[in-house]
Amino acid sequence: MSEVRVRVAVYVVRDTLTGPELLVFDHRDQPEAGTQVPAGGIEAGEPLEDAVLREVAEETGVTAVTVRKSLGVQQRPHPHTGQPRVTVFYHASTTERRDRWSHQVAGSSGTDDGMVFECFFIPVAKALDLLPDRQDEFVAALLQLLPENA
């Protein structure tokens, strides 16, 4: 039996005058990967909330992040390998002021090291049906936590 890979995925939200916005990114050199939220595997012995903060920092460079709450657990195989995996989705907040920037992953022990991500914010509701690999599965739960103008 294959070992289950445990991961986190993070909906990082900032408040703006026009409503809550979600931090997402595109792979500069792999546009076919689609627009994503920070996500990745948990290191051995790492607490889930520490993994949330690490993944956001690794993939976007954003460190001013507060973990708010777990939104749900997704159990489904990896879309390319078919290997079993469990992803715990989290809501987090940030005071990040940049609207758009490039971030190169450095020092990661994972496969992202050296990749360049084009980071930006979108209105939270626009994430529905935008994110690949069912990363949008808990966006509706996130919207219930946010002000009505999301």
DRENGUZA-653134 format. One line per field, with one value per residue: residue in three letters; x, y, z of N, C-alpha, C, CB in turn. Coordinates in steps of 0.05 Angstrom, whole numbers, always signed. Glycine has a CB too. Layout:
<pts>
resn = Ala,...
n.u = X,...
n.v = Y,...
n.w = Z,...
ca.u = X,...
ca.v = Y,...
ca.w = Z,...
c.u = X,...
c.v = Y,...
c.w = Z,...
cb.u = X,...
cb.v = Y,...
cb.w = Z,...
</pts>
This chain:
<pts>
resn = Met,Ser,Glu,Val,Arg,Val,Arg,Val,Ala,Val,Tyr,Val,Val,Arg,Asp,Thr,Leu,Thr,Gly,Pro,Glu,Leu,Leu,Val,Phe,Asp,His,Arg,Asp,Gln,Pro,Glu,Ala,Gly,Thr,Gln,Val,Pro,Ala,Gly,Gly,Ile,Glu,Ala,Gly,Glu,Pro,Leu,Glu,Asp,Ala,Val,Leu,Arg,Glu,Val,Ala,Glu,Glu,Thr,Gly,Val,Thr,Ala,Val,Thr,Val,Arg,Lys,Ser,Leu,Gly,Val,Gln,Gln,Arg,Pro,His,Pro,His,Thr,Gly,Gln,Pro,Arg,Val,Thr,Val,Phe,Tyr,His,Ala,Ser,Thr,Thr,Glu,Arg,Arg,Asp,Arg,Trp,Ser,His,Gln,Val,Ala,Gly,Ser,Ser,Gly,Thr,Asp,Asp,Gly,Met,Val,Phe,Glu,Cys,Phe,Phe,Ile,Pro,Val,Ala,Lys,Ala,Leu,Asp,Leu,Leu,Pro,Asp,Arg,Gln,Asp,Glu,Phe,Val,Ala,Ala,Leu,Leu,Gln,Leu,Leu,Pro,Glu,Asn,Ala
n.u = +17,+10,+44,+10,+9,+13,-12,-16,-60,-69,-112,-99,-119,-131,-156,-189,-210,-247,-264,-251,-191,-157,-95,-58,-20,+17,+56,+113,+144,+115,+60,+16,+5,-32,-70,-56,-63,-20,+10,+30,+72,+77,+130,+168,+145,+129,+86,+19,+2,+51,+71,+35,+50,+103,+97,+69,+107,+151,+131,+110,+138,+114,+111,+83,+35,-24,-50,-116,-160,-175,-206,-224,-216,-188,-190,-159,-131,-65,-66,-33,+3,-29,-21,-40,-65,-74,-102,-102,-140,-132,-151,-121,-95,-69,-29,-5,+16,+31,+8,+22,+76,+139,+166,+221,+232,+273,+320,+285,+267,+238,+208,+200,+243,+280,+241,+200,+149,+92,+61,-2,-63,-133,-204,-239,-285,-276,-243,-271,-281,-235,-185,-139,-138,-177,-169,-204,-243,-258,-270,-322,-335,-297,-316,-362,-342,-324,-335,-397,-387,-350
n.v = -24,+45,+101,+154,+220,+278,+343,+416,+469,+537,+590,+653,+714,+783,+845,+896,+960,+949,+899,+831,+799,+746,+713,+689,+651,+645,+598,+620,+595,+551,+556,+523,+499,+530,+578,+582,+569,+578,+516,+452,+396,+368,+370,+320,+310,+363,+413,+427,+481,+507,+488,+513,+568,+563,+544,+586,+628,+604,+598,+648,+689,+720,+737,+761,+735,+709,+652,+631,+592,+522,+497,+451,+382,+349,+289,+257,+226,+243,+283,+270,+227,+191,+175,+167,+222,+271,+333,+389,+445,+514,+577,+639,+704,+766,+826,+843,+889,+894,+889,+858,+815,+783,+721,+682,+617,+595,+556,+515,+449,+420,+405,+454,+489,+542,+555,+606,+646,+682,+726,+749,+784,+767,+780,+744,+712,+703,+660,+614,+559,+573,+556,+502,+429,+420,+459,+497,+477,+490,+543,+564,+555,+589,+638,+644,+659,+710,+782,+805,+830,+801
n.w = +0,-15,+15,+47,+26,+63,+62,+61,+42,+27,+37,+32,+54,+43,+68,+31,+5,-33,-20,+5,-15,-49,-43,-97,-146,-207,-245,-272,-313,-326,-349,-358,-311,-284,-245,-176,-105,-47,-29,-5,+15,+82,+127,+161,+226,+230,+254,+231,+226,+225,+177,+143,+147,+129,+76,+51,+56,+28,-25,-40,-15,+24,+90,+131,+158,+186,+215,+211,+212,+205,+147,+122,+101,+48,+12,-36,-95,-122,-180,-223,-210,-183,-132,-63,-25,+26,+38,+79,+85,+97,+125,+123,+141,+116,+115,+71,+22,-30,-98,-141,-156,-169,-147,-130,-113,-62,-27,-14,+5,-28,-93,-115,-113,-140,-177,-208,-186,-204,-167,-142,-124,-122,-126,-76,-90,-144,-145,-146,-186,-214,-195,-203,-197,-159,-119,-105,-73,-20,-21,-19,+35,+57,+38,+69,+117,+110,+100,+70,+20,-8
ca.u = +0,+26,+42,-7,+23,-3,-6,-33,-66,-75,-127,-89,-138,-126,-179,-185,-233,-266,-272,-230,-177,-143,-68,-54,+4,+21,+83,+123,+154,+96,+33,-4,-1,-55,-68,-58,-58,+3,+4,+53,+74,+85,+155,+166,+143,+121,+58,+5,+3,+78,+72,+20,+67,+126,+89,+63,+132,+167,+119,+103,+155,+98,+115,+64,+11,-36,-67,-142,-174,-176,-232,-233,-196,-193,-176,-161,-104,-51,-77,-14,+15,-49,-14,-59,-57,-94,-96,-117,-143,-132,-156,-101,-98,-44,-30,+12,+6,+37,-14,+33,+105,+152,+181,+236,+234,+301,+324,+264,+276,+220,+213,+196,+267,+288,+218,+192,+120,+81,+41,-21,-88,-158,-228,-242,-305,-265,-228,-289,-277,-210,-162,-137,-135,-197,-161,-227,-263,-267,-274,-349,-333,-282,-334,-381,-328,-316,-357,-414,-378,-329
ca.v = +0,+70,+120,+177,+246,+298,+370,+438,+489,+561,+613,+677,+735,+810,+863,+920,+977,+936,+873,+813,+788,+721,+711,+667,+655,+629,+589,+636,+578,+529,+568,+502,+492,+545,+596,+566,+580,+564,+489,+434,+375,+373,+357,+301,+322,+391,+420,+436,+511,+515,+482,+534,+591,+557,+542,+613,+642,+592,+601,+676,+708,+734,+727,+773,+718,+699,+629,+636,+567,+500,+497,+424,+362,+337,+264,+249,+219,+263,+282,+259,+202,+173,+168,+178,+246,+285,+361,+404,+472,+534,+605,+656,+732,+780,+855,+847,+912,+892,+878,+838,+813,+757,+709,+658,+599,+590,+542,+495,+422,+406,+407,+482,+505,+555,+563,+634,+648,+709,+728,+771,+781,+768,+778,+716,+698,+695,+635,+591,+547,+582,+541,+474,+407,+424,+477,+515,+461,+502,+572,+571,+556,+614,+661,+646,+672,+737,+801,+799,+841,+784
ca.w = +0,-17,+37,+41,+28,+77,+52,+68,+22,+43,+26,+46,+47,+54,+66,+15,+4,-51,-10,+10,-38,-44,-54,-115,-163,-232,-250,-295,-334,-330,-348,-359,-283,-276,-221,-152,-78,-35,-20,-6,+35,+110,+134,+183,+253,+229,+260,+208,+224,+217,+148,+129,+145,+112,+47,+41,+53,+6,-52,-47,-1,+43,+117,+149,+155,+211,+209,+223,+219,+185,+133,+115,+92,+21,+8,-64,-105,-137,-207,-243,-202,-172,-104,-44,-10,+43,+40,+99,+75,+118,+120,+136,+133,+112,+111,+47,+7,-59,-113,-160,-154,-176,-125,-136,-90,-56,-2,-9,+2,-46,-121,-124,-110,-165,-193,-205,-184,-207,-145,-144,-109,-137,-108,-67,-105,-170,-143,-152,-213,-227,-185,-213,-178,-138,-98,-99,-59,+5,-25,-9,+64,+63,+33,+92,+140,+102,+97,+47,-6,-19
c.u = +18,+22,+26,+10,+4,+7,-23,-37,-77,-89,-118,-105,-128,-152,-171,-211,-255,-275,-247,-217,-160,-115,-66,-28,+2,+50,+93,+130,+137,+67,+10,-11,-26,-50,-74,-56,-34,-6,+29,+53,+84,+111,+152,+166,+134,+92,+44,+6,+30,+82,+57,+37,+91,+119,+83,+89,+149,+157,+113,+122,+140,+102,+96,+37,+2,-54,-93,-156,-172,-204,-242,-210,-205,-177,-180,-133,-92,-60,-59,-3,-5,-43,-33,-48,-81,-84,-114,-116,-146,-139,-135,-106,-70,-49,-13,-1,+12,+13,-3,+63,+114,+167,+195,+240,+264,+303,+303,+276,+259,+227,+209,+221,+276,+265,+211,+161,+112,+57,+23,-46,-112,-181,-233,-262,-296,-250,-245,-286,-252,-186,-162,-136,-153,-188,-183,-248,-274,-270,-301,-349,-318,-300,-354,-368,-322,-340,-372,-404,-355,-337
c.v = +25,+87,+144,+202,+265,+325,+390,+455,+513,+582,+637,+700,+762,+826,+887,+936,+965,+908,+855,+802,+764,+721,+685,+671,+637,+621,+604,+618,+554,+540,+547,+493,+507,+562,+579,+582,+566,+537,+472,+414,+384,+357,+340,+315,+351,+395,+432,+466,+521,+510,+503,+559,+587,+557,+570,+629,+631,+600,+630,+697,+724,+721,+739,+759,+709,+676,+634,+610,+547,+500,+470,+407,+350,+311,+255,+243,+243,+260,+270,+231,+182,+165,+181,+203,+258,+314,+375,+433,+491,+561,+620,+685,+744,+810,+862,+869,+910,+879,+855,+839,+785,+747,+684,+642,+592,+575,+521,+467,+406,+412,+436,+499,+516,+564,+593,+634,+677,+711,+752,+764,+782,+769,+749,+700,+689,+669,+611,+583,+558,+564,+512,+454,+410,+441,+496,+501,+475,+533,+580,+573,+582,+638,+665,+660,+701,+756,+796,+809,+825,+775
c.w = +0,+7,+29,+46,+42,+69,+65,+43,+37,+27,+43,+36,+59,+50,+49,+16,-14,-43,-7,-16,-30,-58,-72,-131,-187,-233,-275,-319,-340,-329,-348,-331,-272,-251,-196,-127,-67,-24,-22,+17,+62,+114,+158,+210,+253,+236,+235,+204,+217,+187,+132,+125,+127,+83,+36,+36,+30,-22,-60,-35,+20,+71,+138,+146,+182,+203,+225,+231,+197,+173,+125,+105,+66,+19,-21,-75,-121,-166,-228,-236,-192,-143,-85,-30,+5,+44,+60,+89,+99,+107,+136,+126,+131,+110,+87,+30,-23,-73,-132,-157,-163,-152,-134,-111,-86,-29,+5,-12,-18,-75,-132,-124,-138,-182,-188,-206,-187,-188,-149,-127,-128,-117,-101,-84,-132,-169,-149,-181,-227,-220,-195,-190,-154,-114,-90,-81,-34,+3,-15,+21,+72,+60,+56,+116,+135,+101,+71,+20,-18,-46
cb.u = -19,+17,+71,-32,+33,-2,-9,-20,-86,-49,-158,-58,-166,-102,-189,-176,-226,-255,-291,-240,-159,-159,-47,-78,+29,+12,+86,+147,+182,+100,+29,+7,+23,-78,-88,-36,-83,+15,-19,+78,+93,+62,+178,+189,+168,+127,+56,-25,-7,+100,+60,-6,+76,+138,+65,+45,+148,+168,+94,+75,+166,+68,+143,+61,+18,-51,-53,-159,-204,-169,-230,-254,-192,-186,-187,-175,-106,-20,-84,+9,+35,-51,+15,-67,-45,-96,-98,-104,-167,-104,-185,-72,-115,-28,-20,+15,+18,+63,-27,+24,+114,+170,+162,+263,+217,+318,+326,+240,+276,+192,+195,+176,+290,+305,+193,+205,+109,+72,+55,-29,-91,-161,-253,-251,-330,-248,-216,-319,-301,-204,-161,-112,-106,-206,-136,-240,-252,-247,-270,-369,-318,-258,-349,-391,-302,-301,-345,-441,-370,-323
cb.v = +0,+85,+128,+177,+256,+294,+371,+455,+478,+572,+609,+681,+729,+824,+871,+913,+1004,+935,+860,+789,+810,+697,+710,+664,+648,+646,+558,+652,+569,+507,+586,+479,+497,+526,+619,+545,+577,+581,+477,+449,+354,+364,+378,+281,+320,+402,+439,+428,+523,+499,+454,+542,+599,+530,+524,+628,+640,+562,+585,+681,+727,+735,+731,+804,+694,+721,+602,+651,+573,+473,+514,+426,+340,+357,+242,+270,+195,+259,+309,+278,+207,+149,+177,+157,+267,+272,+375,+401,+475,+535,+614,+646,+747,+770,+870,+821,+937,+874,+899,+845,+818,+759,+703,+666,+573,+616,+561,+499,+407,+415,+389,+495,+489,+536,+546,+652,+637,+714,+729,+777,+802,+743,+792,+715,+715,+717,+633,+599,+553,+611,+542,+471,+406,+397,+493,+525,+434,+496,+580,+550,+531,+616,+657,+618,+657,+736,+830,+810,+869,+760
cb.w = +24,-42,+46,+60,+1,+108,+21,+92,+0,+55,+27,+41,+57,+40,+94,-14,-6,-80,-29,+27,-51,-54,-32,-135,-147,-258,-253,-287,-327,-308,-372,-376,-265,-270,-224,-153,-59,-13,-37,-7,+25,+130,+138,+183,+266,+200,+284,+209,+250,+233,+143,+145,+173,+120,+44,+61,+79,+9,-54,-38,-21,+35,+126,+143,+136,+226,+218,+204,+226,+198,+108,+93,+114,-2,+28,-82,-124,-135,-215,-247,-180,-189,-98,-23,-29,+72,+12,+128,+56,+132,+129,+130,+153,+88,+136,+30,+18,-64,-130,-189,-125,-201,-101,-149,-94,-55,+20,-27,+30,-41,-136,-106,-98,-180,-187,-227,-158,-238,-118,-173,-87,-156,-121,-37,-108,-181,-115,-146,-229,-218,-155,-230,-169,-128,-107,-124,-51,+28,-55,-18,+75,+44,+7,+100,+145,+76,+97,+52,-2,-1
</pts>
